[in-house]
Amino acid sequence: MPVVLRVKGYRFWFYEADLNEPPHVHAGKAGMEAKYWLNPVSLATVRGFRQHDLNEIERIIVAYRSDLLAAWEREVKKRDNR
């Protein structure tokens, strides 16, 4: 589960087992977690976050979307080369 981004106390990562799904990222902070699809950016699941947190997470994902997609592709390539 490589953390690919840290912003404003939030961690953003991918689970290796999820790399066969469409591109998405998990966001977490203080035991809470959310999953966002990247194409288009949209909330998939949430555990514990309040709406204002989700709004902030989505703003961060939109701002870093290109970087997150590039990191996703790198992880998929690493998996495929094993």
C-alpha positions as CSV (number, residue, x, y, z in Angstrom):
1,M,0.0,0.0,0.0
2,P,2.3,2.8,-1.2
3,V,1.4,6.2,0.0
4,V,1.7,8.4,-3.1
5,L,0.7,11.8,-1.7
6,R,0.4,13.6,1.6
7,V,-1.5,16.9,1.8
8,K,-3.0,18.7,4.8
9,G,-2.7,15.7,7.0
10,Y,-4.4,13.4,4.5
11,R,-2.6,10.3,3.1
12,F,-3.4,9.0,-0.4
13,W,-2.6,5.5,-1.5
14,F,-3.4,2.5,-3.6
15,Y,-4.0,-1.1,-2.6
16,E,-2.1,-3.5,-4.8
17,A,-5.0,-5.9,-4.9
18,D,-7.2,-3.1,-6.3
19,L,-5.0,-2.4,-9.4
20,N,-7.3,-4.5,-11.6
21,E,-10.1,-2.0,-10.9
22,P,-10.5,1.3,-12.7
23,P,-8.1,4.0,-11.5
24,H,-8.9,5.2,-7.9
25,V,-7.2,6.4,-4.8
26,H,-7.8,5.8,-1.1
27,A,-7.6,8.8,1.3
28,G,-7.2,8.5,5.0
29,K,-6.7,10.4,8.2
30,A,-7.1,9.5,11.9
31,G,-8.6,6.0,11.2
32,M,-11.1,7.3,8.6
33,E,-10.9,6.3,5.0
34,A,-12.6,7.2,1.6
35,K,-12.2,5.8,-1.9
36,Y,-12.4,8.0,-4.9
37,W,-12.6,7.1,-8.6
38,L,-10.3,9.2,-10.7
39,N,-12.1,9.1,-14.1
40,P,-14.2,11.2,-13.3
41,V,-13.4,12.1,-9.8
42,S,-16.2,10.8,-7.6
43,L,-16.7,9.3,-4.2
44,A,-16.9,5.5,-4.2
45,T,-17.0,4.6,-0.5
46,V,-16.5,6.4,2.8
47,R,-15.9,5.4,6.4
48,G,-15.9,8.1,9.1
49,F,-15.3,11.3,7.2
50,R,-17.7,14.2,7.5
51,Q,-18.9,16.1,4.4
52,H,-16.5,19.0,4.9
53,D,-13.6,16.5,5.0
54,L,-14.9,14.9,1.9
55,N,-15.1,18.2,0.1
56,E,-11.5,19.0,1.0
57,I,-10.3,15.6,-0.1
58,E,-12.0,15.9,-3.4
59,R,-10.4,19.4,-3.9
60,I,-7.0,17.8,-3.3
61,I,-7.7,14.9,-5.6
62,V,-8.8,17.3,-8.4
63,A,-5.7,19.4,-7.9
64,Y,-3.3,16.4,-8.0
65,R,-5.4,14.2,-10.4
66,S,-2.7,14.0,-13.1
67,D,0.0,13.0,-10.5
68,L,-2.3,10.4,-9.0
69,L,-3.1,8.9,-12.4
70,A,0.6,8.8,-13.3
71,A,1.3,7.0,-9.9
72,W,-1.5,4.6,-10.7
73,E,0.0,3.7,-14.0
74,R,3.4,3.2,-12.5
75,E,2.0,0.8,-9.9
76,V,0.1,-1.1,-12.6
77,K,3.3,-1.4,-14.7
78,K,5.3,-2.6,-11.6
79,R,2.6,-5.3,-10.9
80,D,2.5,-6.4,-14.6
81,N,6.3,-6.7,-14.7
82,R,6.5,-9.2,-11.8
